[in-house]
Amino acid sequence: MESWVRAVVEAIHSSRSQAVIYLAGGASQALGWLLSVPGASSTVLEVVVPYSRASMAQLLGKMPLQFTSKMAAEDMARAAYNRALKLSVPGSLASARPKHGDHRFYVSTWTHNGLRTSHVTLLKGLRSREEEDKVSSYFLLKAIADTCRVSATIQPGIQEPEIPEESVEQFDEDQELQQVIDGQVCMKVYHFAAPAEKNISRKVILPGSFNPLHDGHLRLLEVASSMCDDGLPFFEISAINADKPPLSIAEIKRRVEQFRKAGKNVIISNQPYFYKKAELFPGSAFIIGADTAARLVNPKYYGGDYNRMLEILLECKSMGTTFLVGGRMIEGVFKALDDLEIPEELSGMFISIPEEKFRMDISSTEIRKRLGL
């Protein structure tokens, strides 16, 4: 590091100011400089690098019109400042005194099928702070490479006594699903369809119980996906029900088997409410029936509070959420989006699936009755 850079960074740390840093692209070297000089823990409260569109939407609570722009930078700065206000505590600045304990680090990776953690205790006094950071960075890259099943010839430069301690826990499918049910993991994704041949920037999601999956569901997702050229189609089942006990692992696996046979992607989530699904899948298009759309805009389901309903759905809208609405039989009458009273503020959020493109009055409930289930 150049001497002037070190002098500036040390001056920043000695100012005892505190900061949250959000980076969406460049300037990563400056971040490395900030963190490599002793005193960083008294200055940097949090660092987030929102690289993807979905990550940026969740960070800002909305989908930016343009990612590289003055407005996006200012929105990120405001979000960072608000985050710093929440994280900083007067009088709790970390000490810049020399560290008396062990010089050690942990690297942990969590994937769909396992948890792997490495622990290394470094020899004190052998390296500078920057050299220690370099060693830990090597281990981080090695952990990512191992997780991606990439053969890595990284030379971490550790000495003989500094042998890494590793622990590995493998997850089977039942454990993965239990993690979703327990809220430890937000979803499990089953990729049964052929890989997409084009660049996909968002998801087109048909939520439901799919008990059973039938031709109407398959056709509906196909039609809706044709209306969203940039969307990857998924079915979605929530393991958690707002009014009933969670689905059992055996029941989830039984329903998932239907999608494996049909060659369709399905997500098992733990979010039964649409405003939570919007947070989980920012920028996505959700396929719903007119009956569901009617409930979404009915203040009855928001404690009778019209403004609360509007607030929640506008927040979903700011996350890039849209609803593709198909016609459904409601109390014996076929109703489409045009038959519903959608608040003007939300009108662009709801998009009609034309009746001539899709209408199928069959339901899973009727199929179960017919089969005596």
Salt bridges, closest charged atoms under 4 A:
GLU10 OE2 - ARG6 NH1 3.62
GLU46 OE1 - ARG83 NE 2.97
GLU74 OE2 - LYS70 NZ 2.55
ASP75 OD2 - LYS62 NZ 3.03
ASP75 OD1 - ARG78 NH2 2.63
GLU130 OE2 - ARG6 NH2 2.56
GLU132 OE2 - HIS103 ND1 2.82
ASP133 OD1 - ARG129 NE 3.64
ASP146 OD2 - LYS142 NZ 3.03
GLU162 OE1 - ARG127 NH2 2.80
GLU165 OE1 - HIS119 ND1 3.58
GLU166 OE1 - ARG116 NH1 3.95
ASP174 OD1 - LYS253 NZ 2.80
GLU176 OE1 - LYS188 NZ 2.82
GLU222 OE2 - ARG219 NH1 3.31
ASP230 OD1 - ARG202 NE 3.14
GLU236 OE2 - LYS277 NZ 2.82
GLU251 OE2 - ARG254 NH2 2.57
GLU251 OE2 - ARG255 NE 2.69
GLU257 OE2 - ARG260 NH2 2.40
GLU279 OE1 - LYS276 NZ 3.79
ASP291 OD1 - ARG328 NH1 3.97
GLU311 OE1 - ARG308 NH1 3.57
GLU355 OE2 - ARG359 NH1 2.87
ASP361 OD2 - ARG359 NH2 3.34
